[in-house]
């Protein structure tokens, strides 16, 4: 009895160890015929997977000896990729967005500068400077930007015509936005039935105003600068839009509409202007009976981007670089551009006929707005998620007009000083 | 013969044992170690002793706020839920035509996934267009902006928790069905009123079920996650933040796996102590009918 018990426990232990050992086995290896197998993870829909597969097929024509296995991660991308890395799953190329710095600071992805040089890639020919800078950390290039659409201003032409307001242009200022929004707000029996603009509480909305005011979240030495005039003015402007002039829905009104976002409200013609990313173009193209167009933001703004990075664990970094280099040429981006899925990050892509003359919902729109946009150096850092929670916790109360501006900025400033000592 | 049985026992139970050792016990032990390190999920962890616990207990107001919120929620939602489920079970035990329909009706909500019911409550709790505030308006009460108001967001979550009382009702109902009819008959002969027989027969006979509901209810309430994650994200300004969503944030959004492990262990100790206290107290109020059968 005693002995058989011991044997069984040993067996169990052996099986458990065996299982964990199995999971360490890599799949990224050289094949017998000199071919190299790589794994690449992306997020998105099945439809997007098809587009990436097409792009990889194009790359394959240049590098027939490199096989790339595409892995579409469904659900929480970061959490799953982290688990894959921590579990030792072989991964060579990763699509990453704004939190690439977390991965870079933890040495999970590598700086590409050396390979960019040895492969003679002219980065400033490929990207505009502000887009190239989007994937820098500590002065080094950690990713090849692939998709980078600036935030743009969507406006409802019919509502503008009805109110007799001139269409927005890139020469607008914050004041022009405010003036237009006031003229575009319609009240009936004391209730607002149409808002001029939807400021919301999403970080790209308020953060762009800070940078437009000449401010930032950190100074040159990396010390937080939340309690400064440009920040205060930006936040005050946001609250004035909603609570002083009533040109945007309040959090209560938004909750009453079932926590509806700006996109559906704009599609319903209930707001005349909204600022958001490229994806809304595709959504609006499917809406009938709305006459809309896009314009560049009235100053510096954010870009919604992602790019390709190479993992530190990859055994084929050179080959991986060849693949991501080829994916970010005009040729390699073409399926993405043709599908109208997103704004390409490259200069060539943004100025290509396929991108500029694409039709959405049967008509051409002002696609040049993307290349005309100015993008500020977004304050990404390894503690981005923690910082955003800290800020959003306080701003959600302020944007509901339930806290003073003074308290809000001093609390956020002291929280950030603790986070970035 | 006996020895042989023992061997077969272990062979048949081994799939479960392997799963338990590999998937549960292993990670649990691993997390003890991790709670003493600064593991960030990627780089190899370095040992930092009790630092995580020190920070957690002395220098993290958010942790204490989430503990406070969690206990506030548990302290009100559990007794309230148990009282209501007892009430409902009592009336569903009556012999009325069509009672099965009502039993299904009350149980149905607990079959709905939390995610779906959470989204439903976002609409029900809307400040002026939500059904709950509209109903209050009919009574002349102006309802609060539930999910946007730091004072009302926890009551809102408690209200949501009552949606799922049906699970407890089913157990209580089964318990009621198991109470021998003779007890009631004997009481009736002695001249007991229906309230008397409820408090002297039904309630004592149900205490094992109530005890079970209490223990599982406490564990469930202290581990609340989905409702907070979906409905409020802990807001406004952490007024509805609870321990497990806070743990999740630290682990997977802030890359502080070591710190999150420490939170998990502090929570575990809290739940353990509470459960032990309730088990200890059970001798005083839980009534077991010993050894007797009706025949």
Interface residues (C-beta under 8 A of the other chain):
Chain A: X1 X4 X5 X8 X11 X12 X13 X15 X16 X19 X20 X76 X78 X79 X82 X85 X86 X102 X103 X106 X107 X108 X251 X252 X255 X256 X257 X258 X259 X383 X385 X386 X389 X392 X393 X394 X396 X397 X400 X402
Chain B: X3 X6 X7 X10 X11 X14 X17 X18 X21 X22 X26 X40 X41 X42 X43 X122 X123 X126 X127 X128 X129 X130 X145 X147 X148 X150 X234 X235 X236 X237 X238 X249 X252 X253 X254 X255
